[in-house]
């Protein structure tokens, strides 16, 4: 669809984003869950998921969890509230670049993914111990659900229409108006400008205007090859080690799925299997198909390939469920010689696969598939 009717509303998403931020605060400073076993108890907090991985010898994973579940959600919600608040109350200063950053940050804001990871951990612990959801847990559920509702109410076209540059495009930037030759669009805010404006900054969002993403196929190919190489250790090395009464048990991603099945947690097993094993493969195979078809100039399944790209771009972050689930387990199940849970080296490789495939979709330009097809048809007519 080229365009749809803009709602013209910013009040509802502003109120919902503010509510999500307010609920995120107690979710950060209050305990999420409390587990009791053999007369001992332990609490899990949102920051403790990151710090537990750091203490366990995986500082990179700790930083990743802290960034995706704490830092970036606060930054994203803060920017979104600032943008919508300015528009609601008549302000316009630096709103375009700020909203541009919310679009860049959105794939890396994982409140809802962390929430599902907590639910997976809760279900696994409940099968063997007593676990209770605390105030922070309920606050996190509220923050995650309200956050998702806020995104459904957020109409990006309304924001961009309210930031229409008007005469700036005609007077201040030479050649930026579409009337000056062929047109192109800003990849962030979809503002239509003339191709002569390539290399300048968009007058609405401040992004650099480019006909196509620079070195898109080369960078995507590098990320995809790295993803294939890391996918093997990610699925063969243990991602979790459980020590109970001195006996160690190493679990890979697939064995964790079997454990959920043995505990009659079929829905969670399907979620984990799909998010952790199937989705990375779909992203790698899908991007490989797109790169090969672009190289060959194929015009087959162009629409299907474009829709596949949009799908893997939207669902890429859900593969982090297993990472967040392990972080909660490591934070909760630390009872000395009775029971202890530690992260494994496979989790680092798996996290790298997830990040690399997400970056691959960011740098890939799906318009290149259509360009290659057009060139092939033009050569065929000669």
N, C-alpha and C positions, 0 to 999 in steps of 0.2 A: 504494500500500500504506500503510495507516494505521500499522502497527507490525510489527516483526519481532523475533525472539529476539535479545536482547543477548548478546554473547559473554562478557561478564564479565571480559575480559582487558585489562590495560594494560601488562603486562610486555613482550610482543612489540613493540608499536609504540614503546614507550619505548626498547628496545634498538636498533631500526632507525632511529629518529629521531636517537639519539646517534651511531650509525655514520655517518649521512648528514652530520651536522654535522662529524664528525672528517674525513671525506673532503673536505668543502667547504673546509676550511682550506688544505690543499695546493693545491686548485684555485684558490684566491685568490692564494697567494703564490708559486706556481711557474708557469712559462710553459705556455700551452695548446698552441701550435703554433709551428713553426719553418719559414719559407719561404726558399728559396734561388733566386736568379735572377741570371744574368750575373756570377757570382762573389761576389755580395753576399748577405747573409742578414739576416733580421729576425724577432723573436719577438713573439708576441701573448700578453698576459696578460689575465686577467679584468678587472682595473681599467683596463688600457690601452684596452679597448673604449670605456669611458666617457670617459676622458681624451682619446682621439683625436678623438672627436666634439666635445668641448669646444674643443680646439685648432683644429679645422677650422671653427670659427665657428658651431657649433650647441650652445651650452651647455644648452639645454632638453633636447635629445636625450641629451646626456651624463648629465644628472641622471636622466633617465628610465631609461637603461640601468643606471646605478649603483644606483638604487633597486630595480628589478625583479630584477636578477641578483645583487646583492651584499647591500645593506642589509636589504631585507625578508626574504630567505631566512634570514639570520642571526637576525633578530628573531623570525620565525615559528618556526624550529626551537628557539630558546632558550625561547620561551613554551611550546611544546608539550612540551619535555622537562621544564620546570618543573612544568607541570600534571600530566603523567603520573607524574613522580617523586614529587610530593606524594601522589597517589592510591595509588601503589604502596607507599609507605612510611607511609601512614596519615595524611598531612597533608590539611587542607581549607582553610587560610587563603587567602582571595582567589583560589581556584582558579576559581570560576565566572566572574568578570569576565575573568580571563586567558584562559580557553578561549573566551569570547565574542570576544575580540580575535583569536584564531587563525582563527575563522570569518570575521571581517571581512577579515583579511589574505590569506586563502587565494587569492582570485582574482588578487591582485597579486604572488604569489610565483611566479616563472617560471623556476625552474631547468631544468625539462624543456623549456620553450620555447626558452630560450637554447641548450640542448644541441642541439636540432634546427637552430637557426640556425647554430651552429658547423659542423654536418655539411653544411649547404648551402654555407657558405663554403669548407669544406675541399674539397668536390667541384668547386666552380667554380675554385678555385686549382689543384687537381691537374691540371685539363685544360690548363693553360698553364705551370705551374712545378712545382718539386719542393717538396712540403710534408710535414712530419713531425709527428706527434702527440707532444707532450712529456708530462712527468710530470703537469703540471697538467691536461692534456686527459683523460688516463686517470682522474685523480682526479675530474674533473667528471662523466665518464660514470658512475663508481661512485656518486658523490653523487646524481646524478639518478635512477638506477635504484633505489637503496636508498630514496630519498625517495618514489618512487612506490609501492614495496612497503609502506613504512610507512603510507602513506595507505590502502592496501587493508586493512591490518590494524587501522587505527584505527576503533573502533566508537564513534561519538558517543553513541549511546544508553547505552552502558556508562558513559561519563563522566558524563552527566547523571543517570543513575540513582544513581550513587555520590554525587552532589551533591544528592539530593532534600532539599528544605528542611524536610520534616517539619512540626513544630508551628509553624514560623515563619509559614507561610502562614495558619494559623488564628488566631494570637494577636497577631502584631505588626502586621499590615496589615489594617485594617478593610475588609471587603468583598472581599478578594482570593480567598477560597475559592470554588469553583464553586457551592457551595450557595446563595450570595447572588444569586439571579436567573440571568440568561443567562450563558453562558460565552464565553470568548475564549482564545486561546493566545498565548504569547510567540512572537514571530517568530524568535527566536534559538534557544531551547532547547525550545520546544514545550510548556512547562509550561501546563497548563490552569488558568485562574483565572476569577474572576467578572468580568463587564463593568464592575462598579463600581470595579475596580482600574485602569481606564484612566487613564494619566497618572502612575501610581506606578512604582516600580522593581521588576523581577522579583526575587523573593527568592532565585532560584537563580543567575541569570547577571548580574543588575544592569542589564539593558537596560530602557529605558523602555517600558512596556506601552501599546500603541496598538491600537485596533480596526482601523485601516487606516493606511497610510503617508500622511503629511501632504502635500497638494498633489501627489499622485503623477502624475496625468494631465498637469497643467500642466508640471511639471518634465520629465517624459518627452518631451512634445511639443517643448519647447525644445531638448532634447538631440538629438532625432531631426532636427529642422529644421537644426540646426547640422551634424549629420553629413552630411545630403544636400548642403549647401553646400560642405563641405570635401572630399567624395568626388571632386568634379570636379578640383580642382587636385592632389589626391593621386594621381590616375591619369593626368593630362596633363603635369604637371611632372616633370622628371627626379629620381629618387631617388638616382642614382649617376652620377658623372662619372669616367671613366677617362682618364688622360693617359699616352700611351705614345709616346716619341720625339717629343714636342711636338704630337702629334695628339690632340685631345679627342674622346671619344665619350660622349654622354649617353644614359643608360638610364632608361626609365620602368619601372614594375612589370611591365607586359605585355612590354616588350622584353627584360627580364631572364628572363621565362619562355621566350621564344623562344630566347634564348641557351642556356638549359639544354637545350632540345630539340635545338638544333644540335650540342651536345656529347654527344648521346645519353644525357642524364640525364633520361629521361622520368619516373621516379618522383618525383624532386625537383621537376620542372616542375609535375607535378600537385599536389604538396603546396603549393608556393608559390602557384600559381594559385588553389587552393581557399582557402588561408588568407588571402591578401592581396586577392583580388578577389571571390570568391564569398561568403565568410563575412561581410564587412562589409555586402554587399547583402542577404544573408539576414537579418541582424540589423535593418537599417533597414526592409526591407519587412515583416518579421515584426512589429516593434513598431508600424509604421504600421497594419497589419491589426488588431492588438489594440486600439490606440487608437480606430480607426474603429468597430470592433465594439462596444467599450464605450460609445462615444458614442451609437450607434444602439440599444443595448440588445439586440443580437442574441444569440440562444441557439444559433446554428448553430456546429458544430465547437468547442464549448467545451472538450472534453477535448483535442482536437487542438491548440487554441491554448495550453492550459496546458502540454502536453508540449513544444510548440515553444518556449515561454518558458524552460522548464527547460533545453532543449538549447542555446539561444543564450547562456544565462547560464553554462553549463558550458564552452562552447568559445570564448567571446569572446576570451580572452587569447591564443589560438593565432594570431591575426592579427599578433602581434608578431614572428613568425619573420623577416619581411623586415627589420625594424628591427635585430634582433640580428645578422642575417647581414651587413648593411651595416656595422655597427659593427666586426665582426671584420675585414672587408675593409679598412676605413679604417685600422685599427690595424696590419695586416700589410703591405699593399702600399704602402709609402712608400719608393721607391728613387730619389728625386730626379727628374732629367730622363728616366731610363729608364722607370720606371713609377710612377704615383701614382694613388691612388683617393681621391675626395672625395665626401662626402654632398651631396645636392641638396635644393633647397627643397621638392620634392614629399614628401620623407621626413617633414618637419615636419607637413605637412598630413595625411599618412597616419597618423602617430602620434596626431594630434589626433582623427582619425576613430575609431581603435581605442579610445582612452581615453573619448571621448564616448559611444560605443555601449556600452561596459562600464558607464559611469555610468548610462546610460539604463535598462539592465536592473536595476541596483541600486535605482533610485528607483521603478521601476514595480511596482505591486502587482497581481499576477494575480487576486487575489480580487475586484477591482473588476469584472472581466468577469462573474463569477458574480452579483455584486450587481446589476449593470445588467440582466442577464437576468431575475433574480427580480423586479425592479421592473416590467419590461416585461410579464411574465406576470401580475403582480398587476393592472396597469392593464387588461390585455386581458380579465380576468374581470369587471371592473366594468360 
